[in-house]
Amino acid sequence: MSTTWLFLLPVVVALVLIGPTQSFKPLFVFNGNSISHREITTRAVLQKTAEVCQSIAAGEGLDFSLTIDDTLTAERVHEACSSSRKSTSLMSTVSFYSSIAYIYFQNANVDLVYALSNKHHFDSETFQKGRDLITQGVSAVKASVKLENFIAGRSTLGQLCHTLQDFYSHSNWVELGYTVPYHALIKPDKPLENLAGPNVPTCRNCAGRNCNNNLLPNVLEKRLLTSGYFNILSSKKPKGKCSHGGCFDQTSKQEPVGGINKDDMRSSHGSLHTQSANLAVIATMDLLEDIRVAVGENNFLRLMGLSQSSVLCFVIDTTGSMRDDIAQAKTVAFNIIDSKRGTLEEPSAYILVPFNDPGMQCFGPLLATTDTNTFKEWISALTPSGGGDNPELSLSGLQLALTAAPPLSEIFVFTDAPAKDAHLKSTITALIESTKSVVTFLLTDVLSSRRKKSLQDVFSRVVGQIDVQLYRDLARASGGQAIEVSKSDLALATSVIEDSSGSSMVTVFQGERNPGKPDHFTFNLDDSLTNVTIYITGTSSLSFNLISSTGISQSSSESSGPLVSLNMAGNLRRLRLNDVRETGLWKISVDSYDPYSVKVTGQSPVNFIYNLVEAFKGLHADLFLKEGRPLSDGKATFLVTVTGSESVNVTEVTLCDSSSETKVNGTLQSLGGSNFLVTFTEIPMGDFVVRLRGEDRSSSSRSTPSRFQRQASTQIKTSNISVTAEANSTNIEPGSTASIHFIVTSTASGVGTFIVRATNDCSFDSTSPSSITIKADSRGKANSTVTLTVPDSATSGTDVTLTIEVEDPAADDINYVVLRFSITAKVTDFNGPVWLEVSTTTNCSSSLLCDSSQWQFIANVTDGVNGTGIERVTIREGNGTLNTTTVVGPGGENITVASFQSSCCVDRVELSLVDNVGNVGICVGQVRQLTTVAPVTGSSVMPCTTSTGGDTLSTMLCICITVVTFPLWI
């Protein structure tokens, strides 16, 4: 570890403890009317998402009735975007909320990881370096989205938005009288102009605590751009320069004293806080617009998490004995695709991960697509082969799926063999907890598959039970199921997959008893629930009795009764509620002394998401996302967001041990809207889940609120170990090596040697210590470094997930941190595509009906001599037909000929021009009517607006030759 890192480490820790973040408040404002990074980001995302949906609706001739302003909520945007497509499906906003939260958590994280970095906050006049961060970040986002790596794209987007937003709080842009964003920040080909030179004084002393007039008159008159200097260790700064301000900024104590930041209403220039925050919203929207044009509207909506349905994700063993299983997986996939194609319940994406025999070193590749026919081709092409040594690389395949699928996904693993890579169990568990994804195993003949009969059959069966227990443990950790069936009964068990493919799936209740004992479970059904299904796994001797809220009962001996229809397959019992609309408290009693589980699911728009957060005290007290497991110190804080209804009243959030009756109630604090901060002063021992109860007043058919209950799927564990890690950047160039510094803290033993495991899902070369020792004089801390080397051949836009795990000396406690990196090639092309109008021809006339006349616009589009080439040309505004062809120009350059044709009812078109690195140009064609109807031939100069470098918008003039041979229409 470098000396610099060792020196800065205690400083960073101190910053975390006292919270001196020098920017807009990261997440929440508990006092006053200040605006946080979370609110700025959320407002920008909601408004830009609504604009994109409005544009799509207009292009399809659909209604879009939503006022786009600062009062938008995720519910209203999601509803408007869905209703414009006349959806009758239940809507789930979980993905939308989760994606927005992930973006603003990554935004806030900049104040922790890069607290002392001037360029990340535009402090100390680091304008060029700050813009370079934005340029690199937007290029990375576009590269990630191009390869449909949306999680990595959101991570980078959140970070670069923080830097962009801080410009308006930390510079004097607002004080100079500007009311629009500084567009050069997202235009790397445009110079940063009128910067105050390094020797130019910019400030004078504040008048006591009043800093309203501390900018020098010369700076204001010449509109010189500056930002405040900031340092928590030294008061040194260039003579006459402005400081950031605040009690932790040592430079503000040196003349000129005071500061110019507008972070909140109480800041040095707090009177301009709201104005700077509003400008930051507009600037963030401009940035999102550039990304939207570069990646396309559908991919932009996926980046924002606006998806009605989940992904369909299969991890399939392709060894020789899996022929029947593969055929059944194909059947259920085809049924889902064919029944939901063209509806809003159609899966948003399809993921397939095959795995095979360790001797063949075969798992993957990961295959992901949004095209149903492509997925059908992939799954049809699976060919069973190899095997024979029994254990297979099932967890390696599952690792790929967990890092590729969106958070909160449901993943199905098909196998008939134990895991050869059982050493990955803790890594898989960490990824499950990090992504909150649900994993269900469909295990066929696992206890006997591929095992030769011998005198040791009894021993073999014991080994088999141990092997299968690994799958059971992982399923339990995720809230999924380990379904054990014969190959002949697999078709019955796959109904679970079809059930989960419905939109707006929620978990009402889940519990287990291991060791088994007779017990009863209660759960509340509300009137928003449909298609309620109860799953029970256990041995064949298990029996149950279900009692409705009105006292009607049905036992396990009735396959078809007054309450449910019962189907059995292996260890699974599936109880589908009949058309019974009995809300209220239900009870199910289970009689078994063997281990069993009970899970109640349904479809409902009402759900919730949660994130473990840490509250830091100090000048800028706030919450930050906590990675890994909560500490076993008896305290935990969760940020809970209720989705699907704006009329919900949360009455109770509890931490429940799903294997017992233990539960702990939290203290609720409303943060406005549907956000609640829930604090627990104690945590259950062992594994636990988050359960929420509340009242929904949205039902118009009831005089009293409907009581509802929801439960998170993922099991949470506590730990006496804390693991934190940070890298210089989350973007890595191909052929380079990233160093990741991590800190281990033990709150229990305090000393000893801890095992370290670092794995990545791309099998990139990596170095890490095998262990780390906490010494007696180290205050319970130790630190080290992991390196990750990206090969030269890595494709820009791919991502890699690194998991660092630390296990205590007794091997009974573990914690982890999960880091995601984007592989981003260095971009040198920052110039957007240019266009030259070839012709506009029309027979439009004011004397004719507009739909009976046509006009045509033709333009040549190029990316310049040294450009990366044109990727696509699409219609941005206007209805008509667009055709493109590629020809070779006189200088050998490729020219894309864009031909747009429309009726005269549309008199203007905007074309989006995108090159291969995401630089964007906007081409405009329009019909003009002359007062004299006569053939005209002439030349004109047309404006050509381009957005470059994946980050920029610039204006240039293209000389266009216009040949008009028909009367023009004004």
C-alpha positions, 0 to 999 in steps of 0.5 A, a space after each residue: 500500500 502506498 504511503 499516500 494511502 496510509 496517510 489519507 486513510 485516517 483522514 477519510 475515516 474522520 470525514 465519514 465520522 463527522 460528515 463534512 461533505 462539501 456539496 449539496 446534501 447527499 440524500 436527505 434534508 432533515 431540517 429546513 427547505 434545502 434540496 439534496 443530490 437525491 432530490 435533484 437527481 430524482 426530479 431530473 430522472 422523472 421529468 426526462 423519463 416522462 418526456 421520453 414516454 411522451 415522445 414515444 406515445 406521440 410517435 405511435 399516435 397514443 395519448 399521454 396525459 401527464 403534466 411534466 413538472 417538479 411534482 412528478 412521482 415515480 408512480 405517476 410517471 410509471 402509470 402514464 408511461 404504461 397507460 399510454 400503451 393501454 395496459 390492463 396488467 397490474 403495474 409494478 414500480 419496484 424496478 423503477 424505484 430501485 433503479 432511481 435509488 441505485 443512481 442516487 446512492 451512487 451519487 451520494 457515495 462520491 461524498 464518501 469515496 472522493 471526499 478529498 478530490 477537488 475534481 469530483 466537486 469542481 472545487 479549487 477551480 478544477 474545471 478542466 479535470 471536472 469536465 474530463 470526469 464527466 466526459 469519461 463518465 458519459 462515454 462509459 455510460 453509453 458503452 455500458 448501455 450499448 451492451 445492455 449492462 444497465 447496472 454498471 451504466 446506472 452506477 457511473 451515471 450516478 457518480 458523474 451526476 454528482 460532479 455535474 450538479 456540484 458545479 452549480 453549488 461550488 462555482 460562481 455560475 449563478 452569481 454571474 447571472 446565468 439562468 441556463 446550464 453551462 453546456 460546455 461541461 457536457 461538450 468536450 469539443 467546446 472550450 471552457 471560456 472566461 476562466 479566472 486565471 490562477 493569479 487572478 484574485 476573485 474574492 474579498 473578505 466576508 462582512 462577518 457572517 455575511 458573504 453575499 458580496 464577497 465576489 470581487 466586482 471585476 469578477 462579476 463585470 467580466 463574468 470570470 468563472 471561479 470556484 471555491 478552494 477547499 481543504 480540511 488539512 491546510 489553510 493554504 490557497 492562492 492569494 485572493 482566491 475564494 474559498 468553499 466555506 464552512 467550518 471544516 474548510 480551513 482555507 476559508 479562515 485565510 484571507 479572503 475569509 468566508 466562502 461562496 458555496 450554495 450547498 444548503 440554505 445556511 451556506 455562505 451563499 445560501 440565498 442562491 441555493 434554490 436557484 443553483 439546485 434548479 439549474 442542477 436539475 436542468 443540467 442533469 436533464 440535458 445530460 440525460 437527453 444526450 444519453 437518450 439520443 445516443 442509446 435510443 429511447 427504449 434502452 434509455 427507459 431500460 437504463 432508468 429501470 422503467 420496465 413492466 416485467 422481470 427478466 426470464 433467467 435460466 442457468 442450465 446443466 448441459 451434461 449428458 443426463 440432462 436431455 429431458 430437463 433441457 427439453 422441459 426448460 425449452 417447453 416452459 420458456 416457449 410457453 411464457 414467450 408465446 403467451 406473453 409476446 406483445 404484452 406488457 407482461 412479456 419479459 423485459 430480457 432473456 438470460 441463459 447460462 449453460 454449464 457443464 463438466 469441470 474437465 471441460 472447464 465449461 460454464 457460460 458464456 452468458 447469453 442475454 437478449 431482448 429478442 424472443 426469437 434469439 432466446 428461442 434459438 439459443 435454448 433450442 441449440 443446447 445439446 446435452 453432452 459430457 458429464 460422468 464424474 457427477 459434480 458440475 460447475 453449477 455455482 460458476 454458472 449461477 455467479 454469471 447469472 447473478 452479476 448479469 441479471 437486474 437486481 430483484 430478479 428470479 433465477 432458475 437453476 436446472 441440474 441433476 448433480 451436486 456442485 463441483 465448485 462448492 467453494 463459491 458458496 459464500 461468494 454466491 451468498 454475497 451476490 444474492 444478498 447484494 442483488 436481492 435476487 431470488 434463486 430457485 433450484 429445480 433438482 431432478 434425481 439429484 440423490 441418485 443421478 449418475 451414481 453407480 450402484 454399489 455396496 456403499 449406496 447408503 454412504 452415497 445417499 448421505 453424501 447426496 444429502 450433504 450436496 443437496 443441502 448446499 442448494 437448499 441453503 442458497 435457495 433459503 438465503 435468497 427466498 427461493 426454493 429447492 424443488 426436488 423432483 423426478 425427471 418425469 415430474 419436472 413438468 409439474 414443478 415448472 409451474 413455479 416458473 410460469 407463476 413467477 413470470 407474471 407482472 407485479 409478483 410480491 411475497 406476502 409471507 415466507 417461513 420455514 421450520 428446520 428442524 421441523 415441528 408442527 406449527 401454524 403461520 398467519 398472513 394477511 391478504 388484501 384486496 389488491 392481491 390476485 393469483 395468490 399461490 401458496 408453496 409448501 416444500 417438505 417430505 411426503 408425510 407432511 400434511 397441512 390445513 388452510 383456514 380462510 379469514 372467514 373460517 372456511 378450511 381445506 386440508 391437504 387430503 383435498 386436491 380440489 376444495 373450497 379454497 385452493 386447487 392442490 398440485 404435487 411434484 416431488 417435495 413441492 405442493 402448489 396451492 392456487 387459490 380459487 376465485 376467492 376474494 376473502 381479505 383479512 387474516 388467513 392461517 395455515 397449519 403444517 404438521 411435520 417433524 421434517 424440515 419444511 418451508 411455506 411461501 405465499 405469493 401473489 400479484 399486486 402493485 403494492 410492494 416495497 424495497 429496502 436498503 441498509 444505510 448508515 447515519 453519520 453525524 456532523 455538519 452534514 448529517 445524512 444517510 449513506 448506503 451500507 454495503 455488506 452485512 449489518 454489524 452485530 452491535 444490536 443496531 441497524 437502520 433501513 431506508 424503506 420505500 413503498 411502491 405501487 400506491 401514493 395512499 399507503 400508511 406504513 404501520 409496522 416494519 419488523 425484522 423477523 427470524 423466518 425459522 422461528 417466531 422471533 421478531 423485532 419492531 423498528 421505529 418509523 420516521 417518515 421522510 416524505 412521499 413513500 420513504 421511511 427511515 426505520 431504526 432498530 435498536 436490536 437485531 434478531 440472532 441468526 438470519 432474518 428478513 424484513 416484513 412490512 405491514 400497512 394500510 392502503 387507502 387507494 381502494 374506492 370499494 372499501 370504507 376502511 383502509 385495506 390492511 396489507 402485508 409484504 415480506 422481503 425475500 432475501 435473508 439478512 445475516 449480521 457480522 462482527 466483521 466490517 469490510 469497506 473498499 474503494 478504487 480510484 475509479 470504477 472505470 477501467 481501460 482494457 489492458 490496465 490494472 486497477 488497485 482496490 484498497 480495502 479495510 477490515 475491522 473486527 468488532 468482536 475478537 479484535 485481533 487474529 488472522 482473517 481469511 481473504 477471498 477475492 473473486 471476479 465473474 470474468 476470470 480476469 487476472 487478480 492478486 489479493 492476500 490470502 489472509 490479513 492480520 489484525 494486530 493488538 495495537 491496530 485498534 481492530 483494523 487492518 488494510 490491504 489491496 486487491 488488484 484486477 487486470 483487464 486484458 487488452 481484448 476486453 470489449 468496451 462496455 462490458 463490466 466485471 463484478 469483484 467480490 471481496 470476502 473476509 472470514 474470521 479465524 474461527 470460520 464462523 463469521 463472514 462479511 463482504 463487499 461487492 464492487 462493479 467496474 465498467 470496462 471503458 476504452 479511451 475515447 479520442 473522438 469527441 466530434 459528432 456526426 455532421 450532415 449536408 442537405 442534398 435536397 428537399 422536394 415537395 408538392 405541398 400546397 395550401 390549396 390541397 389537403 395535407 395528407 394528400 401531398 408528400 415531401 422528401 428530405 435527403 441528407 448526407 451524414 458522415 463522421 469525418 475523416 478520423 471519426 469512428 463511423 455512423 452507427 445509426 440514423 433515427 427519427 427523433 421528431 416527426 412522423 414519416 418513413 426513413 430509409 438509409 443507405 451507405 455509399 463511399 465518398 470521393 475521399 474514400 469516406 463512408 457516407 450514410 444517405 438519409 432519406 425521409 418522406 412524409 405527408 405534408 401534415 408534418 412539415 418538420 423532421 429531426 433526425 438523430 445521428 449517432 456515431 460508434 462511440 456515442 457522439 450525437 448530431 441532430 439534423 433538421 429538415 423542414 418544408 417552407 412555403 413561398 408567397 410565389 409558387 415557382 421552381 427555386 434552385 438555391 443554396 442555404 446554410 443550415 444549423 447542425 446541432 451535434 452532441 459529442 463524446 457521449 457527452 456534448 452538445 455543440 453548434 456548427 454550421 453545415 453548408 447545405 445545397 437545396 434544390 427545390 423543383 416544386 412549389 414550397 409550402 409555408 
